[in-house]
Amino acid sequence: MFLTKCLALQCFKMARLQSFKSAKACVPTVRCYASIYEPEYLDTLKPDIPEYEEVNIQIKGYDFAILESFQKLVHTIAENMNLEVSDGWALPPQTINVKRLVPNSENVEAQYTLSVYERNIQVVDVPTTKLSLLIEVIEDSLPAGVKASIHKHTDEHEVIRYIPDNELKILKDQLEEMGGSKKKK
């Protein structure tokens, strides 16, 4: 008897809810937060969280394959945190010559050439609350031999990103030596 009474009450509640226009968004067992009874000014009372406009995540390492997979991981983590990854780019590797000397002499025992690879990931409009979490996750998942740094985007990063065309520079210098280009009026 009690079970049928509860079932009947539930059916009456469902029928009442279906008669309202807002019943499409509401489910009887879940509270509806987008109700018509909540005032609109509640959204303006939410605190404003400051955001960073553009943040670069720069990772460097000696092993190309590990660096590429870590870049993919950082990109995936940022997207899973609902952060907008606007760009990602690679810089040409820097080569470093390392010489190992014989103890107590100036003779070279061995010489090594190391390549340092660099990848950058740019994240846009990052709330400060999520940035601290992102930094912690990146630090905790950092593989051996990989360095990570996070900084604001500047114009210097944009200039370094593009490889200069030496032939074009030489042609421009030759043009300036010959008197520059003639401009039409």
C-alpha positions as CSV (number, residue, x, y, z in Angstrom):
1,M,0.0,0.0,0.0
2,F,2.8,2.4,1.0
3,L,4.7,1.6,-2.2
4,T,1.8,2.4,-4.4
5,K,1.1,5.6,-2.6
6,C,4.7,6.8,-3.1
7,L,4.5,5.8,-6.7
8,A,1.2,7.7,-7.2
9,L,2.7,10.8,-5.5
10,Q,5.7,10.6,-7.8
11,C,3.4,10.4,-10.9
12,F,1.5,13.5,-9.7
13,K,4.7,15.4,-9.3
14,M,5.8,14.4,-12.8
15,A,2.4,15.5,-14.2
16,R,2.7,18.9,-12.4
17,L,6.2,19.4,-13.6
18,Q,5.3,18.7,-17.2
19,S,2.6,21.3,-17.1
20,F,5.2,24.1,-16.5
21,K,7.3,25.5,-19.3
22,S,10.5,25.2,-17.3
23,A,9.9,21.4,-16.9
24,K,11.9,20.7,-20.0
25,A,15.1,21.7,-18.2
26,C,14.2,20.2,-14.9
27,V,14.3,16.6,-13.8
28,P,12.2,15.8,-10.6
29,T,15.0,14.1,-8.8
30,V,17.7,16.8,-9.6
31,R,17.5,20.4,-8.5
32,C,17.3,22.8,-11.4
33,Y,19.8,25.6,-11.2
34,A,18.5,27.4,-14.3
35,S,15.2,28.1,-12.7
36,I,13.0,31.1,-13.4
37,Y,12.8,31.8,-9.7
38,E,16.5,32.7,-9.3
39,P,17.3,36.4,-9.7
40,E,19.6,37.5,-12.4
41,Y,21.9,39.5,-10.2
42,L,23.4,36.4,-8.7
43,D,25.6,36.0,-11.7
44,T,27.1,39.4,-11.1
45,L,28.0,38.5,-7.5
46,K,30.4,35.8,-8.5
47,P,34.0,36.9,-7.9
48,D,36.1,38.0,-10.9
49,I,39.1,35.7,-11.2
50,P,42.1,37.4,-12.8
51,E,43.4,35.9,-16.0
52,Y,46.7,35.9,-17.8
53,E,46.3,36.9,-21.5
54,E,49.1,34.8,-23.1
55,V,51.3,32.3,-21.3
56,N,54.1,30.3,-23.0
57,I,55.1,26.9,-21.7
58,Q,58.6,26.4,-22.9
59,I,60.2,22.9,-22.6
60,K,63.7,22.0,-23.5
61,G,65.5,18.7,-23.6
62,Y,68.2,16.6,-25.3
63,D,66.0,13.7,-26.5
64,F,63.7,14.6,-29.4
65,A,61.2,11.7,-28.9
66,I,60.7,12.3,-25.2
67,L,60.3,16.1,-25.8
68,E,57.7,15.5,-28.5
69,S,55.7,13.1,-26.3
70,F,55.9,15.5,-23.3
71,Q,54.6,18.4,-25.5
72,K,51.7,16.2,-26.5
73,L,51.0,15.5,-22.9
74,V,51.1,19.1,-21.8
75,H,48.8,20.0,-24.7
76,T,46.3,17.3,-23.7
77,I,46.4,18.3,-20.0
78,A,45.7,22.0,-20.9
79,E,42.8,21.0,-23.1
80,N,41.4,18.7,-20.4
81,M,41.5,21.6,-18.0
82,N,39.4,23.6,-20.5
83,L,42.2,26.0,-21.3
84,E,42.5,27.3,-24.8
85,V,45.8,26.3,-26.5
86,S,46.2,28.9,-29.2
87,D,49.5,27.8,-30.6
88,G,52.5,25.5,-30.4
89,W,55.8,25.7,-32.2
90,A,59.2,24.2,-32.4
91,L,62.5,26.1,-32.5
92,P,65.6,24.8,-34.4
93,P,67.9,22.8,-32.2
94,Q,70.9,24.5,-30.6
95,T,74.1,22.5,-30.8
96,I,76.6,22.5,-28.0
97,N,80.2,21.2,-28.3
98,V,81.4,19.5,-25.1
99,K,85.0,18.6,-24.6
100,R,86.2,16.2,-21.9
101,L,89.8,16.8,-20.9
102,V,92.4,14.4,-19.5
103,P,92.9,15.1,-15.8
104,N,95.6,17.6,-15.0
105,S,96.3,18.5,-18.7
106,E,94.9,20.4,-21.6
107,N,94.6,17.4,-23.9
108,V,91.1,16.5,-25.2
109,E,90.1,13.0,-24.2
110,A,86.6,13.0,-25.9
111,Q,84.5,15.5,-27.7
112,Y,80.7,15.4,-27.9
113,T,78.1,17.4,-29.9
114,L,74.8,17.8,-28.0
115,S,71.6,19.1,-29.5
116,V,69.1,20.9,-27.3
117,Y,65.6,20.8,-28.7
118,E,62.9,23.3,-27.7
119,R,59.1,23.2,-27.9
120,N,56.7,26.0,-26.9
121,I,53.0,25.8,-26.2
122,Q,50.9,29.0,-25.9
123,V,47.9,29.1,-23.7
124,V,45.5,32.0,-23.8
125,D,43.2,33.5,-21.1
126,V,44.3,31.4,-18.3
127,P,42.6,31.9,-14.9
128,T,45.1,32.2,-12.0
129,T,43.4,29.4,-10.2
130,K,43.9,27.0,-13.1
131,L,47.5,28.2,-13.8
132,S,48.8,27.1,-10.5
133,L,47.3,23.6,-11.0
134,L,48.7,23.4,-14.5
135,I,52.2,24.3,-13.2
136,E,52.0,21.6,-10.5
137,V,50.8,18.9,-13.0
138,I,53.6,19.9,-15.4
139,E,56.3,19.7,-12.6
140,D,55.0,16.4,-11.4
141,S,55.0,14.8,-14.8
142,L,58.3,16.3,-16.0
143,P,60.5,13.5,-17.5
144,A,64.2,13.2,-16.7
145,G,66.4,15.5,-18.8
146,V,63.6,17.9,-19.7
147,K,63.4,21.5,-18.4
148,A,60.2,23.4,-18.3
149,S,59.6,27.2,-17.8
150,I,56.4,29.1,-17.9
151,H,56.4,32.8,-18.7
152,K,54.3,35.6,-20.2
153,H,54.4,36.0,-24.0
154,T,56.6,38.9,-25.2
155,D,57.6,40.2,-28.6
156,E,61.0,38.6,-28.3
157,H,59.4,35.2,-28.3
158,E,57.7,36.1,-31.6
159,V,61.0,37.2,-33.2
160,I,62.9,34.2,-32.1
161,R,60.2,31.9,-33.5
162,Y,60.9,32.7,-37.1
163,I,64.1,31.6,-38.9
164,P,65.7,34.5,-40.8
165,D,66.2,34.1,-44.5
166,N,69.9,34.9,-45.2
167,E,69.5,35.2,-49.0
168,L,66.7,37.7,-48.6
169,K,68.9,39.8,-46.2
170,I,71.8,39.8,-48.7
171,L,69.5,40.9,-51.5
172,K,68.0,43.7,-49.3
173,D,71.5,44.9,-48.4
174,Q,72.5,44.9,-52.1
175,L,69.4,46.8,-53.0
176,E,70.2,49.5,-50.3
177,E,73.8,49.8,-51.6
178,M,72.5,50.4,-55.1
179,G,70.4,53.3,-53.9
180,G,67.3,51.7,-52.5
181,S,64.0,51.0,-54.2
182,K,62.3,53.6,-56.3
183,K,58.9,54.5,-55.0
184,K,56.1,55.5,-57.4
185,K,54.1,58.6,-56.5
